[in-house]
Amino acid sequence: MKLKPLKELLAMSKEKLDEAMAPIRARQVRSKAELEIAKLDEKLISSETRIFELCAQKEINFDSVISEMDVYALAERRKKQLNKIVSELFPEMQK
């Protein structure tokens, strides 16, 4: 990388600087979305485990099972929505 002369840097418009930073910002947003997806994955696994534990109890509390199933369903729906958002924002980065 070669530094530009200060005169040129000062002459650069804010739009040009923003344009130069766009790819970096896009990667940051993509990384943040992937982190959120990972958090939802963890929540899904934890919730599924909790559902199994609740069902394995001697005295099943159906209200607790239903509540945990709601938690699981919400996390699953949020993950699908987040994946859709990511695929629409970053169509060129599809796997």
Buried (B, 14 or more C-beta within 10 A) or exposed (E): EEEEEEEEEEEEEEEEEEEEEEEEEBEEEBEEBEEBBEBBEEBBEBBBEBBEEBEEEEEEEEEBBEBBBEBBEEBBEBBEEBEEEBEEEBEEEEE
